Amino acid sequence: MNNVTTAMVFVPGIVALLGISRLPYLYEQSRQGYFRAWQLAWAAYTLHYALEGDLATTGEPPLSCFF
């Protein structure tokens, strides 16, 4: 794996993970429903980068065993 892959996959993935980690605290403070929607969106964003990282490291699509 090269530096370009690291910069394009893992750095945004870590940022997405940090983003999702803040939302439960904000939800506890205000109990607004839109924080749950944001949490689901950040979870999907984090999953996207996790699958991209798996593709970058293995060279094959991560869910190819299901298709």
TIRO-638182 format. One line per 4 residues: number of its first residue (from 1); for each residue z, x, y of N, C-alpha, C, CB. Coordinates in pm, 1 decimal, decimal comma. Each point is the difference from the previous one (the first is absolute). Glycine has a CB too. Example, Ala and Ser with C-alpha at 12.3 -4.5 7.8 and 13.67 -1.06 7.14 Angstrom:
# TIRO-638182
1 = 780,0/1319,0/-569,0/0,0/-89,0/119,0/0,0/90,0/120,0/124,6/-189,2/-117,3; -196,6/154,2/222,3/6,0/82,0/119,0/73,0/-77,0/109,0/-214,5/118,4/-62,8;
//
This chain:
# TIRO-638182
1 = 0,0/84,8/-116,3/0,0/-84,8/116,3/0,0/89,5/122,8/121,3/-186,1/-123,1; -199,6/148,2/222,1/-11,3/83,2/117,8/77,3/-57,4/118,4/-222,5/74,9/-81,9; 219,3/-5,0/192,8/75,4/-41,8/117,7/-53,4/-127,2/63,2/53,3/236,6/38,3; -182,5/-259,7/-52,1/-57,8/-121,8/55,9/55,6/-121,8/-72,5/-209,5/124,8/63,0;
5 = 220,4/-116,3/-193,4/56,5/-110,0/-77,1/145,0/-23,7/39,0/-155,6/52,1/-188,8; 229,5/52,7/206,8/138,9/-13,1/41,0/9,8/-67,5/135,4/58,0/203,9/-131,4; -139,9/-163,0/223,8/5,1/-56,8/134,4/-47,3/-145,0/3,1/-36,9/228,3/91,6; -59,5/-263,4/-177,3/-56,2/-134,5/4,7/72,4/-100,1/-88,1/-215,3/104,7/48,9;
9 = 293,1/-60,0/-145,5/63,0/-92,6/-93,6/151,4/3,8/9,5/-194,4/27,6/-150,8; 252,8/87,5/136,8/144,8/6,6/-12,2/74,1/-16,4/131,7/-35,8/145,4/-193,2; -17,3/-94,0/301,5/67,0/-15,5/128,8/4,4/-146,9/42,4/-75,1/230,9/64,8; -36,9/-305,6/-67,1/9,8/-143,0/31,7/84,7/-77,5/-101,2/-223,6/16,8/107,6;
13 = 223,9/27,0/-231,7/84,3/-66,2/-99,9/147,5/15,4/30,3/-176,7/39,5/-167,8; 216,0/77,4/212,8/140,2/22,5/36,7/35,6/-81,1/123,4/-8,7/230,9/-98,3; -82,4/-238,4/193,8/24,0/-81,8/119,5/14,0/-147,1/-38,3/-128,6/165,1/140,8; 46,3/-212,1/-233,0/10,6/-138,8/-45,6/133,0/-24,0/-70,4/-249,4/-10,8/-23,4;
17 = 294,0/106,9/-54,7/129,1/-12,8/-67,5/114,2/-5,0/100,9/-93,1/121,1/-198,6; 85,4/-41,4/302,7/101,0/-6,2/105,8/-4,1/-133,6/73,5/-16,0/248,2/25,7; -102,4/-301,0/-5,5/-12,1/-129,9/66,0/62,3/-112,1/-80,0/-206,7/80,5/105,7; 184,8/-79,0/-237,0/56,5/-105,7/-83,8/151,9/13,3/-13,9/-217,0/-10,9/-124,0;
21 = 267,5/131,6/139,3/144,1/18,8/-16,9/79,7/-53,1/118,7/-48,7/200,0/-139,0; -12,3/-218,2/253,4/69,8/-51,0/118,7/7,7/-152,3/5,0/-76,1/202,3/119,3; -13,0/-270,5/-185,1/-9,1/-144,5/14,3/116,3/-78,7/-59,6/-241,2/32,6/-2,2; 302,8/6,7/-109,8/116,0/-77,0/-47,1/115,2/-0,6/101,0/-66,1/57,0/-233,7;
25 = 85,9/53,8/302,5/104,7/5,1/102,6/-31,9/-96,5/113,6/47,6/240,1/-58,9; -171,0/-240,5/103,6/-37,6/-90,1/108,6/10,8/-145,7/-42,7/-152,7/175,8/89,9; 119,8/-204,9/-215,0/12,8/-136,9/-49,9/146,4/-42,9/-2,6/-207,9/30,7/-138,0; 295,9/58,1/96,7/143,3/-32,3/-2,9/54,5/-26,9/139,1/24,1/140,1/-203,8;
29 = -77,9/-74,1/303,7/48,5/-18,1/136,3/-44,1/-131,9/61,2/-2,8/245,1/25,2; -116,2/-292,1/-56,9/-51,7/-117,9/70,3/-29,3/-119,8/-89,9/-95,1/156,6/162,4; 73,5/-134,5/-290,8/-34,1/-106,6/-95,8/-127,4/-75,1/37,9/242,4/-23,4/-48,6; -335,9/92,8/110,2/-128,1/-60,7/33,2/-95,3/17,2/-117,9/35,7/45,4/247,0;
33 = -109,9/-150,2/-276,3/-88,8/0,8/-115,5/-114,6/98,4/9,0/59,9/-232,9/-29,1; -100,4/264,8/150,8/-114,9/89,3/11,8/32,6/142,0/-44,6/-82,5/-140,3/187,4; 210,9/176,3/-193,8/34,8/132,0/-52,0/-30,8/9,5/-149,5/179,2/20,7/175,3; -165,1/-130,0/-248,2/-38,6/-0,7/-141,4/-150,8/16,0/-15,2/197,2/-146,0/-52,8;
37 = -273,1/81,3/139,5/-146,1/15,5/-4,6/-38,8/144,2/30,6/-30,0/-240,6/69,5; 94,1/301,7/27,8/-27,0/139,8/32,3/39,3/89,6/-116,9/36,2/-47,7/244,6; 73,6/13,8/-310,9/44,3/80,9/-113,4/-102,6/-6,3/-114,0/241,2/-41,6/64,4; -295,1/-74,4/-91,7/-103,6/-12,7/-102,5/-126,5/75,2/39,8/94,1/-222,6/-64,8;
41 = -129,8/217,2/191,1/-118,4/71,7/46,1/19,0/151,2/-12,4/-50,8/-188,6/157,6; 167,0/240,4/-120,4/26,5/143,4/-12,2/8,0/40,3/-146,7/122,5/-2,8/219,6; -74,9/-86,0/-306,4/3,7/30,7/-143,4/-142,3/12,6/-54,7/220,6/-122,1/-22,8; -309,7/33,4/64,7/-139,5/8,8/-43,3/-65,7/126,6/54,3/-12,7/-250,8/-8,9;
45 = 45,1/287,4/131,3/-53,3/122,1/60,9/49,8/123,7/-75,0/-9,6/-115,5/223,9; 136,2/115,8/-260,6/56,7/111,3/-75,5/-63,5/8,5/-138,6/216,1/-23,5/126,6; -233,3/-90,2/-192,7/-64,2/-2,0/-131,3/-142,9/51,4/8,5/144,6/-192,8/-66,8; -214,7/157,7/172,3/-136,6/48,1/19,8/-3,0/152,7/2,6/-56,1/-209,7/128,0;
49 = 145,9/270,4/-53,0/0,8/146,0/8,9/52,4/64,8/-127,7/31,7/-20,3/246,2; 53,7/-47,8/-318,8/43,9/53,6/-128,9/-117,0/2,7/-98,5/233,9/-86,9/41,4; -313,5/-18,0/-42,8/-116,6/-3,1/-88,1/-106,3/100,1/44,9/47,0/-241,1/-49,3; -63,5/258,7/180,4/-93,1/101,1/49,9/46,0/140,7/-38,8/-59,9/-151,7/191,6;
53 = 189,3/175,6/-186,4/53,2/129,7/-40,6/-20,6/25,4/-147,8/167,6/-16,2/181,2; -151,1/-87,3/-261,6/-25,2/14,1/-143,3/-146,9/29,6/-26,5/189,6/-156,3/-48,3; -278,2/90,0/120,5/-142,9/27,1/-14,2/-32,9/143,2/40,5/-48,7/-241,7/43,6; 112,5/288,7/61,9/-28,3/135,7/48,0/50,4/105,9/-96,6/12,4/-84,3/233,4;
57 = 98,0/57,9/-301,7/55,6/101,2/-89,6/-64,4/-2,7/-137,9/213,6/-16,6/124,4; -246,7/-100,5/-176,6/-54,4/-8,2/-135,8/-151,6/-2,6/-3,3/204,6/-119,6/-65,5; -267,5/67,9/169,9/-145,8/-6,4/3,4/-58,5/-124,5/-62,2/2,6/242,1/-5,8; 80,3/-330,0/-46,9/-49,7/-126,2/-55,9/74,8/-115,4/64,3/-58,7/111,9/-219,2;
61 = -2,3/-228,4/225,4/67,7/-114,2/62,5/132,6/-31,2/-70,5/-224,0/-92,9/68,2; 329,2/64,8/8,6/132,8/-19,1/-58,3/10,5/-118,9/-94,5/89,1/102,8/203,2; -162,0/-208,3/-178,3/10,4/-119,5/-83,8/-118,8/-13,0/-95,6/128,8/-111,7/183,2; -192,9/223,4/-214,3/-118,1/-5,9/-87,3/35,6/-40,1/-142,2/-106,5/174,5/140,7;
65 = 229,4/-162,0/-181,8/39,1/-38,4/-135,2/0,1/-151,9/-17,4/137,7/208,3/-15,4; -134,6/-283,8/125,5/0,8/-145,7/-8,7/-140,1/-59,5/2,4/221,5/1,8/110,5; -322,1/76,2/-74,8/-135,7/-54,1/13,9/-92,5/58,3/-100,8/38,4/-33,3/238,5;
//
